[in-house]
Amino acid sequence: MTLLADSRTPLADYLAAVLRAVRPLPPLDLDLTQAYGNVLAEDVHAPGPVPAFDRASIDGYAARLDDLIDASPHRPVRLNVIGDLAASSWRPVRLTPGTCFSIAAGAALPGGADIVVPTGDTDSGMAVVEVYRSGKRGSGLRRAGDEISAGEPLARAGTYITPALVAVFAAAGIGHVVVRPSPRVVLLATGDELVEVGRASQPGQVVDANSHALTAAAVEAGALAYRIGICDDDPEGLRGLLEDQTLRADLIITTGGTGTGPGDMVRRILSRRDVSFTDVSLYPCGSLGFGTIGGAAGVPVVCLPGDPGAALVGFEVLGRPIIQLLAGADPVFRPSVRAHLLETVSSPAGLREFRPAHVAERRGGGYTVAPLPGGPYTLSGLAAANALMVLGERVVTAAAGSTVDVLLLDRRR
């Protein structure tokens, strides 16, 4: 990798190397009822047409347009109602001139019918009905294959299965799909100073915000997340805990201990295994760890810093793309836009900064972005953010009115 003058590895090079080392999880066949939230491992094509047969799309009367040409409120056309067709009707029937069927939405269309007259355009007759408007050929009905034709691609590999996609698959007659399973992600925070939530931090004690926040972030990314909680800076305890978790994890994420200080046990222990710690041109974050543990099968491990704001940014930049890649998603990164900066900001030289921000669409098109607190206040900035503003390694000052890259975190706000 090309190194910057301060010996930090460029973020783009680091991410490319890490993601090349990760492989999607093996595919499995799932019942459609269990498929929501997973990612397709194979392309899916329609085995048959949707709708599967010609049918009524409204309640009314199935008729022949040729019988209705002169229908008007002043001179209605009278048709003999020769039967009722419910959605459950299955016997094939056919119209003859001057006749119609009372029909329910979803019912199979009788042979010869080319229009369904809405009830509101009639006198709602039972044995004989008067029709007041002729309508247009094909109105009130759906032909077989109108929406989807047999063999048509429904979704490509890498597509997330949404509720609407489940409905499309079901309507097309698909009961099973081949997907990548949701990654099982184990999260733990390390440090003798950490204490559980529900109390205030005090000298010598810091409330564990990381394992809770990152568990939520992993779930939001589509993982099955398991919070282990706090692990003290005990070498044997940490080593044993990590080995135990390889039995149920597809990815392990740790926070804390990535530096070179006397208490940074994670780096000290895992760097002796197959985990490398790299000073990356990323702010706020700095040092990240990545590798595998657990023998030849190797479970990926991501090591994030202990500062909560830096840990969340590190997860967005590294942890989340790995989860997406394991799940077979494409693309693995969040969507981004270019936005006009509303105020001037400064950024550390030589580092790619991910600054919390609020992005909004402009009337007439385009986006604006307002920076939120970063640096030591990144955590509070993230709580109010719907985006991350990205300032490159060579950007020291970004002037108001300039255009910057923005990662979209949440478009609901």
C-alpha positions, 0 to 999 in steps of 0.5 A: 500500500502507498503510505502518506508522509505521516506513515498512515495507510490511505483509507481507500487502500486499506478498505480495498485490501480488507474487503478483498479478504472477506467472502460472502456466507454460503447460500441456503434455501429458505421458505419464502416466509423466512426470506424477508431481510436476507439478500438473494444469492441467485437471480430469480425469474418468474416461473409463470405470468402475473396475473396467472389468468384473465381476471376482473380487477373490480366488482361489476359485470363482465360483458362484451363491448360490442353489446354496449356501444350505444349505452348512455344514461338516456338510453341504457343497454339491457343485458341478461345476467346469466350467473355470478362469478366469485373469486373462488369460481373455477368452472370455465364459462362463456358469454353469448351476445346480449348477456353478462355475468355479475363478477367480483374483483379477482374472479376469472374472466368468462370467455368472450368478455372484454370489459368489466362494467363497474357497478356504479355505471349500472342499476345493479340489476340481478336478473337483468341489468341496465348499463348507462355507459359503454366504457373502453375495451379492456377496462376493469380487467387484467389480462394474464401476464399484464404485470409480469410475463413468464420467465421475466427477471424478478430480482438479481442476486445481491438484492435485499428481499423486501415485503413487496418483493416477497409479495411479487415472489408469492404472486408468481408462484415462488415458495422458496428462494436461495439467499445469503444468511444474515451474518451473526455478529458478536460485539464486545467492549474491552477495558478494566475501566468499563461499567454497565449502563444505568450509572454515571461515569466517574474517575476510573470508571467509564460507562460502556456505550460502545457494545450497546451502540454497535449492537444496534448498528449491526442490527440496522445493517441487517445482522443478527447481533449478539452483545457479549458486553464487557471484557476486562483487560485480562489476557487469558480471559479475552483470549478464551472469550474470543475463541468461544465466540468463533463457534457461533459468529460470522464476524466479531467486533471489539472496541477498545485496546487498539492503541499502543498504551500499557492497557491496550490488551486487544492489540497486544493479544490479537497482533500475535495471531492473524490480526493486523493493526493499521494506522489509517488516514481516518478521522476520528478513528486512527488505528483499526484492526482486522484479521481472522481467528479460530483456525483454518476456517477463520472468523473475521475480526474487526477491532475498533477504538474505544471512543464511542464516536470514533467506534461508530464512525469506524463501524460505518467505514469498515464494520458495516461494509463487511456485514454487507459483503458477508450478506452478499449485498451489492453495493456494500457502501451506503448511498452518497450524494454531492451537496453544497456546504452551508458553512466553512469547516476545517479538517485535519491535514492528511486524514479523511474526516467523516463529519456528522452532518445534516443533509437536505434536498434543495427546492429545484434539485440538489442537496445542501449539507450543514456540518454538526459537531465532530472531533471530540463531540462526534458522538453528540453530532452523530445523534443528530445526523442523517449523513456523514460529510466526507472531507479528503486527506488533502482538505484542510479547509472547505469553504461555504458554498463548496461541494462535498461528498456526503454519505446518507445515513437516514433519509427519514429526517 
